[in-house]
Amino acid sequence: MGRMVIGSGWHPRLFREEAEKIHGAYNAIHPRILEIPSPRKTETSCSLTSITLKSAVKLPLKKTNLTRSLHRWAATTDIEGSFAVRSMKLGTGIAGISGKNLEKLIGQEFFQRGYKVDLENPDTIIRVIISGAPDRPQHKDTMVPAKVLVTGIEEKASLNHMQNSMTSMPFFKPVTLDPALAGVLISLAYKNGDPPSSIVDPFCGTGCIAIQARNRGIPAYSSDSDPTMVEGANRNFSHAFGDDQDNYKFQLSDVSGIAGIWGEKSNTAFVFDPPYARNSKISNDAFEVFASACHAAKRMDPQGTIVTILPSPEIGLLDHLKISKRTNVMGVEWGYIHQKLEEIGWGIELAIPTRVHKSLVRIIIRATAISDQE
């Protein structure tokens, strides 16, 4: 028995990348089910994790073997207080295996051992996950789903990114970054379960990245060239956390000036959502602003990490795992972006396309110092 994390269905490949940064090495038994090290190194939850299980086991699919396995698992698993058993289907599930029947089988095992059933407010939730092929189109993946059945005890965890809904903030704009996505970007800056010492966001907008950093206790230094955004981000942060802003600064600054404001840093992650034209023809000016941010990051922390998300109008790249050098990303070719970042001193080590809408894709990118990749 061990620990498992169950990923959300939005982007299994991205979920696994985030899990590796947060939890370390894992064993994938399904694109959305990972066996992770135990005990946990960090209390941080992956932004794309639906559920974390402890005392988790993979179960056989044959009914006769399944019954015996459940009996053995229940006999060696202690739970606290009352319990409820809840099934969850991933994708199409598994033909011939019913969640209700499994709930009944598992419930009987623990009830017979003297535990009390409480379906409304249980002390312990026992989960059984029935996973199969995707039930709708998903992002291109390197892993083919297999039929997998697992059970375990749900861990009570705080989902960092969900503590503050941006639409409930006093200052909101339609271009505000989704909190869960902001959480993913921050997670991708972790190294072996350890967070960066600080986060720098030179395009803070409504302050979403700083808020998600604060939820994890990571100091954040944020700026924007638009005074309305800086004022609004400050209002949002104060609304969420009161006046506790000692390690969370918001400044009015063009991206080229952030090194002068914040000075040199170490073990820093530059996590940002750069500005760009919200249509299929993205101007070259947007790329120059992005490049300026990469230059500033290199001046502040040459050994830092950049995690960002860049737009592309080429929907077809979602059908491929590898991005072509000719792909239009932020108004220039993908090969040119690689070349430009290498000239600055950054090497792109991760690039995963994500759907936005029918005419726009965004590529989540992680770049590190070239010297670190050699």
SELUM-149098 format. One line per 2 residues: number of its first residue (from 1); their letters; for each residue z, x, y of N, C-alpha, C. Coordinates in pm, whole numbers, padded with zeros to 5 digits. Layout:
<sites>
NUM	a	Z,X,Y,Z,X,Y,Z,X,Y; ...
</sites>
This chain:
<sites>
1	mg	00000,00084,-00120,00000,00000,00000,00000,00088,00124; -00061,00037,00229,-00068,00113,00353,-00091,00022,00471
3	rm	-00153,00078,00575,-00183,00000,00695,-00333,-00018,00709; -00372,-00132,00761,-00512,-00161,00787,-00525,-00225,00924
5	vi	-00639,-00201,00988,-00672,-00273,01110,-00798,-00354,01084; -00798,-00476,01136,-00911,-00568,01121,-00978,-00578,01257
7	gs	-01108,-00548,01262,-01178,-00544,01390,-01236,-00678,01430; -01256,-00692,01561,-01324,-00811,01611,-01470,-00806,01570
9	gw	-01536,-00920,01577,-01675,-00926,01530,-01777,-00885,01633; -01731,-00856,01756,-01828,-00830,01862,-01913,-00706,01833
11	hp	-01851,-00596,01792,-01925,-00471,01775,-01853,-00382,01674; -01878,-00400,01543,-01806,-00323,01441,-01815,-00171,01458
13	rl	-01932,-00122,01494,-01948,00023,01510,-01860,00075,01623; -01856,00003,01734,-01772,00042,01846,-01625,00031,01810
15	fr	-01589,-00072,01733,-01452,-00087,01685,-01409,00036,01606; -01494,00086,01518,-01458,00202,01437,-01443,00328,01522
17	ee	-01529,00343,01622,-01515,00458,01712,-01382,00453,01786; -01347,00334,01835,-01221,00320,01907,-01102,00346,01814
19	ae	-01108,00293,01693,-00999,00311,01597,-00978,00459,01565; -01087,00534,01553,-01075,00677,01522,-01003,00751,01635
21	ki	-01029,00714,01759,-00964,00779,01873,-00816,00741,01882; -00785,00614,01852,-00648,00566,01864,-00564,00606,01743
23	hg	-00618,00590,01622,-00538,00608,01501,-00568,00738,01426; -00679,00803,01455,-00716,00921,01379,-00810,00886,01265
25	ay	-00819,00975,01167,-00911,00954,01055,-00878,00824,00982; -00980,00755,00937,-00963,00629,00867,-01054,00624,00745
27	na	-01029,00527,00659,-01116,00498,00546,-01171,00358,00566; -01301,00346,00586,-01363,00215,00610,-01396,00150,00476
29	ih	-01335,00036,00449,-01368,-00037,00327,-01459,-00156,00358; -01485,-00178,00485,-01574,-00281,00535,-01599,-00243,00681
31	pr	-01714,-00280,00740,-01736,-00243,00881,-01625,-00286,00975; -01551,-00390,00936,-01445,-00441,01023,-01305,-00430,00961
33	il	-01292,-00353,00851,-01161,-00333,00789,-01142,-00185,00762; -01040,-00127,00824,-01017,00016,00812,-00876,00043,00761
35	ei	-00866,00132,00663,-00737,00185,00622,-00703,00300,00716; -00586,00295,00779,-00549,00394,00881,-00421,00465,00840
37	ps	-00394,00582,00903,-00274,00658,00866,-00147,00579,00890; -00047,00607,00810,00083,00544,00825,00190,00651,00803
39	pr	00297,00658,00883,00326,00566,00992,00236,00590,01113; 00232,00493,01202,00144,00503,01317,00187,00615,01411
41	kt	00088,00679,01471,00117,00784,01568,00136,00725,01707; 00073,00613,01733,00078,00553,01865,00109,00405,01855
43	et	00173,00352,01957,00200,00209,01964,00084,00133,02025; -00017,00206,02073,-00131,00142,02137,-00218,00070,02035
45	sc	-00260,-00050,02069,-00352,-00125,01984,-00495,-00103,02031; -00588,-00097,01938,-00728,-00094,01975,-00765,-00223,02048
47	sl	-00847,-00211,02149,-00889,-00329,02223,-00972,-00423,02137; -01041,-00368,02037,-01128,-00448,01952,-01063,-00483,01819
49	ts	-00931,-00464,01809,-00860,-00499,01686,-00812,-00643,01693; -00843,-00720,01590,-00793,-00857,01583,-00651,-00859,01527
51	it	-00630,-00783,01418,-00503,-00786,01346,-00473,-00647,01290; -00346,-00610,01288,-00301,-00491,01217,-00209,-00536,01103
53	lk	-00232,-00482,00983,-00155,-00519,00865,-00075,-00399,00813; 00047,-00425,00771,00125,-00325,00699,00143,-00374,00555
55	sa	00185,-00284,00466,00195,-00317,00323,00066,-00381,00275; -00046,-00330,00324,-00177,-00392,00296,-00239,-00335,00170
57	vk	-00307,-00422,00095,-00375,-00380,-00028,-00511,-00449,-00038; -00601,-00379,-00103,-00730,-00438,-00137,-00716,-00508,-00272
59	lp	-00768,-00630,-00280,-00752,-00712,-00400,-00882,-00721,-00479; -00873,-00739,-00612,-00993,-00758,-00694,-01054,-00896,-00668
61	lk	-01183,-00909,-00694,-01252,-01035,-00667,-01249,-01131,-00786; -01229,-01077,-00907,-01223,-01164,-01025,-01091,-01240,-01027
63	kt	-01097,-01369,-01058,-00980,-01455,-01046,-00864,-01409,-01135; -00893,-01371,-01260,-00784,-01330,-01351,-00716,-01204,-01300
65	nl	-00795,-01106,-01256,-00738,-00982,-01203,-00668,-01007,-01070; -00724,-01099,-00993,-00667,-01130,-00862,-00525,-01186,-00875
67	tr	-00506,-01278,-00966,-00374,-01338,-00985,-00270,-01234,-01023; -00306,-01143,-01116,-00213,-01038,-01157,-00182,-00943,-01041
69	sl	-00286,-00908,-00963,-00266,-00817,-00850,-00176,-00877,-00743; -00194,-01006,-00716,-00110,-01073,-00619,00036,-01077,-00665
71	hr	00054,-01098,-00794,00190,-01101,-00850,00258,-00965,-00834; 00186,-00858,-00865,00243,-00723,-00851,00272,-00691,-00706
73	wa	00178,-00728,-00616,00197,-00698,-00473,00319,-00772,-00418; 00331,-00899,-00449,00444,-00977,-00399,00576,-00924,-00454
75	at	00576,-00875,-00577,00699,-00826,-00639,00750,-00698,-00573; 00660,-00625,-00507,00700,-00497,-00446,00697,-00502,-00293
77	td	00683,-00622,-00238,00673,-00637,-00092,00789,-00720,-00039; 00867,-00663,00050,00976,-00735,00115,00928,-00790,00249
79	ie	00971,-00912,00280,00939,-00970,00409,01067,-01013,00479; 01058,-01034,00609,01175,-01071,00687,01174,-01220,00716
81	gs	01283,-01287,00681,01301,-01428,00716,01200,-01521,00654; 01166,-01625,00727,01071,-01724,00679,00928,-01670,00688
83	fa	00835,-01738,00623,00698,-01688,00621,00597,-01802,00622; 00474,-01764,00658,00358,-01851,00643,00243,-01763,00598
85	vr	00154,-01819,00518,00036,-01746,00472,-00086,-01803,00544; -00163,-01716,00604,-00280,-01760,00680,-00402,-01678,00640
87	sm	-00508,-01748,00607,-00631,-01681,00565,-00725,-01665,00685; -00811,-01567,00674,-00908,-01539,00780,-01038,-01496,00714
89	kl	-01148,-01556,00757,-01278,-01522,00700,-01356,-01437,00799; -01410,-01326,00750,-01497,-01242,00831,-01641,-01269,00789
91	gt	-01726,-01303,00883,-01865,-01330,00850,-01879,-01449,00757; -01960,-01433,00653,-01986,-01542,00559,-01878,-01557,00454
93	gi	-01780,-01465,00454,-01676,-01471,00352,-01731,-01433,00215; -01668,-01484,00110,-01709,-01454,-00027,-01724,-01585,-00103
95	ag	-01842,-01607,-00159,-01869,-01730,-00233,-01772,-01744,-00350; -01716,-01864,-00366,-01626,-01891,-00477,-01481,-01856,-00450
97	is	-01451,-01796,-00334,-01313,-01762,-00301,-01270,-01846,-00182; -01169,-01926,-00201,-01122,-02019,-00100,-00997,-01967,-00031
99	gk	-00997,-01971,00101,-00881,-01929,00177,-00760,-02017,00147; -00782,-02147,00136,-00672,-02239,00108,-00608,-02210,-00028
101	nl	-00692,-02183,-00128,-00637,-02151,-00261,-00556,-02022,-00259; -00605,-01922,-00185,-00532,-01795,-00176,-00400,-01814,-00102
103	ek	-00402,-01893,00003,-00277,-01922,00075,-00175,-01985,-00020; -00222,-02075,-00105,-00133,-02142,-00200,-00077,-02043,-00303
105	li	-00166,-01959,-00358,-00123,-01861,-00459,-00018,-01765,-00404; -00047,-01711,-00285,00046,-01615,-00225,00176,-01683,-00185
107	gq	00163,-01802,-00128,00282,-01877,-00089,00375,-01903,-00206; 00318,-01938,-00321,00399,-01964,-00441,00474,-01839,-00485
109	ef	00406,-01723,-00476,00469,-01598,-00518,00595,-01570,-00436; 00588,-01587,-00306,00703,-01555,-00222,00806,-01668,-00223
111	fq	00762,-01791,-00235,00856,-01903,-00243,00943,-01891,-00368; 00881,-01850,-00478,00955,-01834,-00603,01056,-01720,-00597
113	rg	01037,-01631,-00501,01132,-01520,-00484,01240,-01555,-00382; 01246,-01680,-00341,01355,-01727,-00256,01328,-01726,-00108
115	yk	01206,-01694,-00067,01175,-01694,00075,01139,-01835,00123; 01175,-01864,00247,01154,-01996,00305,01019,-02005,00375
117	vd	00948,-02115,00351,00820,-02140,00417,00845,-02206,00553; 00778,-02156,00656,00784,-02216,00790,00644,-02206,00850
119	le	00570,-02313,00847,00431,-02311,00893,00420,-02313,01045; 00525,-02356,01113,00519,-02370,01258,00560,-02243,01333
121	np	00672,-02186,01293,00725,-02070,01365,00783,-01968,01266; 00698,-01908,01184,00749,-01816,01081,00794,-01683,01139
123	dt	00892,-01620,01073,00932,-01485,01110,00828,-01383,01067; 00761,-01412,00956,00661,-01321,00900,00532,-01398,00872
125	ii	00420,-01337,00909,00289,-01395,00876,00223,-01305,00771; 00191,-01364,00658,00116,-01294,00553,-00031,-01329,00571
127	rv	-00113,-01229,00587,-00256,-01251,00609,-00336,-01220,00484; -00437,-01299,00461,-00536,-01267,00358,-00672,-01273,00425
129	ii	-00749,-01165,00412,-00877,-01151,00480,-00989,-01157,00377; -01080,-01252,00396,-01194,-01271,00305,-01319,-01229,00382
131	sg	-01376,-01116,00346,-01483,-01059,00428,-01612,-01041,00350; -01721,-01075,00417,-01853,-01060,00357,-01954,-01016,00460
133	ap	-02077,-01061,00444,-02184,-01023,00535,-02167,-01093,00670; -02227,-01039,00777,-02218,-01106,00908,-02280,-01245,00901
135	dr	-02221,-01339,00974,-02274,-01475,00975,-02366,-01500,01094; -02391,-01396,01173,-02483,-01407,01286,-02534,-01267,01319
137	pq	-02641,-01256,01396,-02692,-01123,01431,-02584,-01039,01499; -02578,-00913,01464,-02481,-00825,01526,-02548,-00696,01570
139	hk	-02473,-00612,01636,-02527,-00485,01680,-02565,-00400,01559; -02663,-00316,01577,-02709,-00225,01472,-02592,-00139,01426
141	dt	-02579,-00126,01294,-02463,-00055,01239,-02508,00047,01136; -02425,00150,01119,-02452,00253,01018,-02394,00214,00883
143	mv	-02315,00108,00877,-02244,00070,00755,-02286,-00068,00710; -02317,-00080,00581,-02357,-00209,00524,-02232,-00281,00475
145	pa	-02212,-00408,00514,-02091,-00479,00472,-02088,-00504,00321; -01970,-00493,00263,-01949,-00527,00123,-01850,-00642,00116
147	kv	-01846,-00711,00004,-01748,-00818,-00015,-01611,-00753,-00039; -01516,-00785,00047,-01384,-00723,00040,-01278,-00830,00060
149	lv	-01172,-00820,-00020,-01059,-00912,-00010,-00932,-00828,00007; -00858,-00851,00116,-00735,-00776,00138,-00623,-00871,00181
151	tg	-00501,-00826,00160,-00384,-00900,00208,-00282,-00802,00260; -00193,-00850,00347,-00089,-00766,00404,-00003,-00845,00499
153	ie	00097,-00777,00555,00191,-00838,00648,00144,-00807,00791; 00126,-00911,00869,00078,-00891,01006,00184,-00823,01091
155	ek	00143,-00716,01159,00233,-00648,01251,00229,-00718,01386; 00346,-00727,01446,00353,-00787,01580,00322,-00678,01680
157	as	00205,-00689,01741,00161,-00585,01834,00118,-00649,01965; 00138,-00574,02071,00094,-00619,02204,-00047,-00572,02227
159	ln	-00138,-00666,02256,-00274,-00629,02288,-00280,-00593,02436; -00286,-00464,02464,-00273,-00415,02601,-00368,-00483,02698
161	hm	-00495,-00496,02658,-00596,-00543,02751,-00586,-00690,02783; -00509,-00768,02704,-00504,-00911,02724,-00386,-00955,02812
163	qn	-00307,-00862,02860,-00188,-00900,02936,-00222,-00958,03072; -00337,-00926,03126,-00377,-00976,03256,-00522,-01022,03253
165	sm	-00546,-01149,03273,-00681,-01201,03283,-00733,-01178,03424; -00848,-01114,03438,-00898,-01082,03571,-00935,-01206,03651
167	ts	-00974,-01314,03585,-01008,-01436,03658,-00884,-01499,03723; -00766,-01462,03674,-00643,-01516,03731,-00591,-01432,03847
169	mp	-00657,-01323,03876,-00613,-01234,03982,-00650,-01291,04120; -00578,-01249,04224,-00609,-01300,04357,-00745,-01253,04409
171	ff	-00795,-01139,04358,-00925,-01088,04403,-01016,-01073,04281; -01120,-01155,04274,-01210,-01153,04158,-01354,-01157,04206
173	kp	-01440,-01082,04140,-01583,-01082,04166,-01657,-01099,04033; -01775,-01160,04034,-01850,-01178,03908,-01882,-01047,03837
175	vt	-01886,-00935,03911,-01919,-00806,03849,-01796,-00737,03791; -01680,-00803,03797,-01558,-00743,03744,-01573,-00706,03597
177	ld	-01529,-00587,03560,-01536,-00541,03423,-01444,-00624,03335; -01492,-00661,03216,-01409,-00736,03123,-01290,-00650,03079
179	pa	-01167,-00706,03079,-01049,-00626,03043,-01058,-00562,02905; -01112,-00636,02807,-01123,-00577,02673,-01218,-00458,02673
181	la	-01327,-00468,02748,-01422,-00356,02755,-01359,-00239,02829; -01285,-00267,02935,-01214,-00159,03004,-01118,-00089,02909
183	gv	-01051,-00167,02823,-00962,-00108,02725,-01035,-00018,02627; -01154,-00059,02585,-01235,00024,02494,-01269,00157,02560
185	li	-01313,00152,02686,-01350,00275,02755,-01231,00371,02762; -01113,00318,02792,-00993,00403,02796,-00963,00460,02658
187	sl	-00972,00377,02555,-00944,00423,02419,-01034,00539,02379; -01160,00533,02420,-01256,00636,02381,-01226,00771,02445
189	ay	-01133,00774,02540,-01091,00900,02600,-00971,00962,02528; -00914,00891,02431,-00803,00946,02352,-00853,01059,02262
191	kn	-00760,01144,02222,-00792,01252,02127,-00683,01256,02021; -00721,01225,01898,-00626,01225,01785,-00503,01139,01812
193	gd	-00525,01024,01874,-00416,00932,01900,-00340,00958,02029; -00372,01067,02097,-00303,01102,02222,-00386,01059,02343
195	pp	-00324,00990,02439,-00399,00948,02558,-00423,01064,02652; -00518,01051,02744,-00532,01153,02848,-00410,01152,02939
197	ss	-00387,01262,03010,-00272,01270,03101,-00290,01180,03221; -00415,01157,03261,-00443,01068,03373,-00587,01020,03363
199	iv	-00614,00913,03437,-00748,00854,03442,-00793,00852,03587; -00918,00888,03609,-00978,00881,03742,-01094,00782,03736
201	dp	-01092,00684,03827,-01198,00584,03836,-01253,00584,03979; -01371,00645,04001,-01424,00654,04137,-01500,00529,04183
203	fc	-01509,00427,04098,-01576,00301,04135,-01483,00186,04094; -01367,00179,04155,-01260,00094,04102,-01290,-00055,04108
205	gt	-01378,-00100,04199,-01408,-00242,04205,-01282,-00324,04224; -01259,-00418,04134,-01141,-00505,04144,-01016,-00446,04078
207	gc	-01026,-00323,04028,-00908,-00253,03976,-00880,-00271,03829; -00977,-00321,03754,-00952,-00354,03613,-00912,-00232,03531
209	ia	-00981,-00119,03550,-00950,00000,03469,-00809,00051,03500; -00771,00052,03626,-00636,00096,03662,-00530,00004,03601
211	iq	-00557,-00125,03599,-00462,-00219,03541,-00446,-00195,03391; -00559,-00170,03323,-00550,-00144,03179,-00483,-00009,03152
213	ar	-00504,00088,03239,-00435,00217,03224,-00284,00198,03241; -00244,00117,03339,-00102,00091,03362,-00039,00022,03241
215	nr	-00113,-00067,03176,-00061,-00133,03056,-00029,-00034,02945; -00093,00082,02948,-00067,00186,02847,00022,00298,02900
217	gi	00062,00289,03026,00146,00392,03084,00073,00519,03121; -00059,00511,03142,-00138,00628,03179,-00159,00626,03331
219	pa	-00116,00730,03404,-00141,00734,03548,-00290,00723,03580; -00322,00652,03688,-00462,00631,03724,-00482,00655,03872
221	ys	-00591,00723,03905,-00629,00750,04044,-00764,00684,04067; -00766,00587,04159,-00884,00501,04175,-00933,00505,04318
223	sd	-01065,00491,04332,-01124,00489,04466,-01251,00406,04464; -01298,00374,04582,-01424,00301,04597,-01473,00323,04740
225	sd	-01604,00318,04756,-01661,00336,04891,-01659,00208,04972; -01625,00096,04909,-01621,-00034,04975,-01475,-00068,05008
227	pt	-01438,-00077,05135,-01298,-00106,05170,-01250,-00241,05119; -01342,-00337,05105,-01303,-00468,05051,-01255,-00455,04907
229	mv	-01323,-00371,04829,-01284,-00349,04690,-01150,-00277,04681; -01129,-00178,04765,-01003,-00104,04761,-00887,-00196,04796
231	eg	-00905,-00277,04897,-00800,-00371,04935,-00776,-00473,04824; -00886,-00524,04766,-00873,-00623,04658,-00809,-00565,04534
233	an	-00844,-00442,04498,-00784,-00377,04381,-00635,-00358,04401; -00595,-00318,04521,-00452,-00305,04551,-00380,-00438,04538
235	rn	-00441,-00544,04586,-00381,-00677,04574,-00365,-00717,04428; -00469,-00691,04348,-00463,-00726,04205,-00354,-00648,04134
237	fs	-00344,-00519,04164,-00244,-00435,04097,-00103,-00481,04135; -00083,-00510,04262,00049,-00557,04307,00082,-00692,04245
239	ha	-00019,-00776,04231,00001,-00907,04168,00046,-00890,04023; -00012,-00792,03954,00019,-00771,03812,00151,-00698,03790
241	fg	00183,-00603,03877,00296,-00514,03850,00397,-00501,03964; 00382,-00579,04069,00472,-00565,04181,00439,-00441,04263
243	dd	00540,-00374,04312,00517,-00257,04399,00522,-00125,04324; 00519,-00129,04191,00527,-00007,04110,00392,00064,04108
245	qd	00362,00139,04216,00233,00205,04228,00246,00355,04246; 00360,00412,04209,00381,00556,04230,00272,00639,04162
247	ny	00234,00601,04040,00134,00677,03965,-00002,00607,03961; -00022,00514,04054,-00147,00437,04054,-00193,00423,04199
249	kf	-00286,00509,04237,-00330,00517,04376,-00470,00459,04392; -00492,00391,04503,-00624,00339,04538,-00660,00394,04677
251	ql	-00776,00460,04683,-00819,00521,04808,-00962,00481,04843; -00990,00476,04973,-01127,00455,05020,-01198,00589,05022
253	sd	-01304,00601,04941,-01375,00730,04936,-01510,00713,04868; -01607,00783,04920,-01733,00801,04848,-01706,00889,04727
255	vs	-01785,00873,04621,-01758,00946,04498,-01761,01098,04518; -01842,01144,04611,-01851,01289,04633,-01723,01347,04692
257	gi	-01634,01259,04743,-01513,01309,04806,-01388,01303,04721; -01399,01256,04596,-01276,01235,04517,-01207,01365,04478
259	ag	-01282,01471,04462,-01218,01599,04426,-01128,01645,04539; -01170,01621,04663,-01088,01659,04777,-00963,01573,04790
261	iw	-00970,01448,04746,-00855,01358,04755,-00754,01386,04645; -00801,01394,04520,-00709,01401,04407,-00681,01544,04361
263	ge	-00767,01639,04398,-00743,01778,04360,-00776,01806,04214; -00742,01924,04168,-00770,01965,04031,-00676,01895,03933
265	ks	-00727,01864,03815,-00649,01795,03711,-00671,01866,03578; -00589,01827,03480,-00611,01875,03344,-00589,01759,03247
267	nt	-00657,01767,03133,-00652,01661,03033,-00679,01525,03097; -00784,01519,03177,-00817,01400,03255,-00938,01329,03196
269	af	-00933,01197,03200,-01048,01115,03160,-01105,01048,03283; -01233,01064,03303,-01303,00996,03412,-01367,00872,03351
271	vf	-01301,00760,03374,-01340,00633,03312,-01389,00540,03422; -01516,00502,03415,-01568,00422,03526,-01689,00339,03484
273	dp	-01712,00236,03565,-01827,00148,03553,-01910,00169,03680; -02015,00253,03675,-02086,00289,03798,-02164,00171,03855
275	py	-02182,00167,03986,-02260,00058,04046,-02408,00072,04011; -02474,-00042,03996,-02618,-00041,03969,-02674,-00177,04006
277	ar	-02805,-00181,04026,-02871,-00308,04059,-02868,-00399,03938; -02822,-00523,03953,-02807,-00614,03841,-02939,-00685,03809
279	ns	-03043,-00609,03780,-03170,-00667,03736,-03241,-00566,03648; -03360,-00602,03600,-03428,-00517,03502,-03488,-00392,03565
281	ki	-03509,-00391,03697,-03563,-00273,03764,-03450,-00204,03839; -03394,-00104,03776,-03275,-00037,03828,-03318,00083,03912
283	sn	-03267,00090,04032,-03314,00192,04125,-03266,00330,04086; -03344,00430,04128,-03309,00569,04103,-03185,00610,04182
285	da	-03158,00541,04294,-03041,00572,04374,-02913,00556,04292; -02911,00455,04204,-02792,00432,04120,-02767,00552,04031
287	fe	-02873,00612,03978,-02853,00730,03893,-02797,00846,03973; -02843,00862,04096,-02792,00972,04178,-02643,00956,04206
289	vf	-02598,00831,04225,-02455,00807,04244,-02378,00844,04117; -02434,00806,04002,-02372,00842,03873,-02365,00994,03857
291	as	-02474,01062,03887,-02477,01208,03875,-02373,01272,03967; -02356,01214,04087,-02257,01266,04180,-02116,01254,04121
293	ac	-02090,01144,04050,-01959,01127,03985,-01938,01234,03878; -02042,01267,03804,-02031,01370,03699,-02006,01508,03761
295	ha	-02069,01536,03876,-02043,01661,03947,-01897,01667,03992; -01849,01557,04049,-01711,01553,04098,-01612,01571,03983
297	ak	-01642,01509,03869,-01554,01523,03753,-01548,01668,03707; -01660,01735,03708,-01662,01876,03665,-01581,01963,03760
299	rm	-01581,01931,03888,-01501,02009,03984,-01352,01983,03963; -01316,01860,03930,-01174,01825,03916,-01114,01875,03784
301	dp	-01187,01857,03675,-01138,01900,03543,-01257,01939,03457; -01292,02067,03455,-01409,02112,03379,-01400,02084,03229
303	qg	-01278,02065,03177,-01259,02038,03035,-01220,01892,03009; -01244,01807,03105,-01208,01667,03091,-01305,01589,03004
305	ti	-01294,01458,03012,-01380,01367,02935,-01434,01260,03028; -01561,01227,03012,-01622,01118,03086,-01650,01004,02988
307	vt	-01604,00884,03021,-01637,00765,02944,-01688,00661,03043; -01810,00618,03022,-01872,00526,03116,-01967,00433,03043
309	il	-02033,00348,03119,-02123,00249,03060,-02244,00234,03151; -02362,00265,03098,-02484,00269,03178,-02581,00158,03137
311	ps	-02654,00101,03234,-02745,-00011,03204,-02885,00033,03164; -02949,-00051,03084,-03089,-00032,03046,-03155,-00169,03035
313	pe	-03278,-00184,03083,-03350,-00311,03069,-03422,-00323,02935; -03416,-00219,02851,-03495,-00217,02726,-03413,-00276,02611
315	ig	-03428,-00407,02593,-03353,-00479,02490,-03384,-00427,02351; -03504,-00376,02330,-03546,-00328,02198,-03462,-00214,02144
317	ll	-03391,-00141,02230,-03312,-00029,02178,-03195,-00076,02094; -03161,-00207,02101,-03056,-00261,02015,-03097,-00263,01868
319	dh	-03227,-00252,01842,-03277,-00255,01704,-03277,-00118,01639; -03228,-00018,01709,-03231,00119,01657,-03094,00185,01676
321	lk	-03059,00274,01583,-02933,00347,01596,-02946,00464,01693; -03064,00519,01703,-03087,00633,01791,-03164,00589,01915
323	is	-03122,00637,02030,-03188,00603,02156,-03300,00701,02182; -03419,00650,02204,-03535,00735,02230,-03521,00805,02363
325	kr	-03574,00928,02370,-03570,01004,02495,-03645,00935,02607; -03741,00848,02573,-03821,00780,02675,-03757,00650,02724
327	tn	-03647,00610,02665,-03583,00484,02702,-03537,00487,02848; -03566,00378,02918,-03523,00365,03057,-03375,00330,03063
329	vm	-03298,00422,03116,-03154,00401,03133,-03120,00430,03279; -03074,00332,03348,-03036,00344,03489,-03152,00394,03576
331	gv	-03274,00353,03541,-03390,00386,03623,-03456,00518,03592; -03402,00596,03497,-03463,00723,03456,-03470,00727,03304
333	ew	-03537,00827,03250,-03548,00837,03104,-03418,00894,03045; -03386,00845,02925,-03266,00888,02854,-03264,01040,02835
335	gy	-03378,01098,02805,-03385,01243,02789,-03349,01316,02917; -03386,01259,03031,-03353,01320,03159,-03203,01315,03185
337	ih	-03138,01205,03146,-02993,01194,03162,-02922,01303,03082; -02966,01323,02957,-02909,01431,02875,-02925,01565,02947
339	qk	-03047,01590,02994,-03076,01718,03059,-02991,01737,03185; -02982,01634,03267,-02908,01643,03392,-02760,01669,03365
341	le	-02702,01596,03269,-02560,01615,03239,-02533,01754,03182; -02625,01805,03100,-02608,01939,03046,-02612,02044,03156
343	ei	-02697,02022,03257,-02702,02114,03370,-02569,02116,03445; -02503,02000,03453,-02373,01991,03520,-02263,02053,03434
345	gw	-02280,02045,03300,-02181,02101,03208,-02122,02000,03113; -02184,01881,03105,-02137,01776,03013,-02235,01755,02900
347	gi	-02182,01737,02781,-02266,01703,02666,-02233,01564,02617; -02334,01480,02600,-02311,01343,02551,-02289,01349,02400
349	el	-02172,01306,02355,-02141,01309,02212,-02136,01170,02150; -02141,01067,02233,-02142,00931,02181,-02222,00843,02276
351	ai	-02310,00761,02220,-02389,00667,02300,-02416,00545,02214; -02353,00432,02247,-02367,00310,02168,-02414,00195,02256
353	pt	-02532,00139,02228,-02581,00025,02307,-02502,-00102,02277; -02484,-00184,02379,-02418,-00314,02364,-02500,-00420,02437
355	rv	-02498,-00541,02382,-02567,-00653,02446,-02491,-00698,02571; -02566,-00734,02675,-02507,-00797,02793,-02564,-00937,02806
357	hk	-02696,-00946,02826,-02766,-01074,02824,-02911,-01046,02786; -02997,-01146,02793,-03131,-01134,02736,-03220,-01030,02805
359	sl	-03181,-00981,02921,-03265,-00883,02989,-03193,-00752,03020; -03072,-00733,02966,-02999,-00611,02999,-02912,-00565,02883
361	vr	-02917,-00434,02858,-02831,-00367,02761,-02747,-00266,02838; -02624,-00243,02791,-02543,-00137,02851,-02503,-00040,02740
363	ii	-02511,00088,02770,-02483,00193,02673,-02348,00257,02704; -02255,00245,02611,-02124,00308,02627,-02137,00455,02590
365	ir	-02094,00541,02680,-02116,00685,02667,-01983,00760,02675; -01968,00858,02587,-01858,00954,02601,-01918,01093,02610
367	at	-01880,01167,02713,-01930,01303,02732,-01812,01398,02749; -01823,01515,02690,-01719,01617,02702,-01782,01748,02748
369	ai	-01697,01843,02783,-01745,01974,02827,-01829,02037,02718; -01941,02093,02754,-02030,02154,02653,-01958,02262,02575
371	sd	-01869,02336,02641,-01794,02443,02572,-01709,02387,02460; -01663,02260,02473,-01581,02200,02368,-01663,02160,02246
373	qe	-01794,02149,02263,-01881,02104,02154,-01940,02219,02076; -01921,02340,02125,-01981,02457,02059,-01891,02510,01948
</sites>
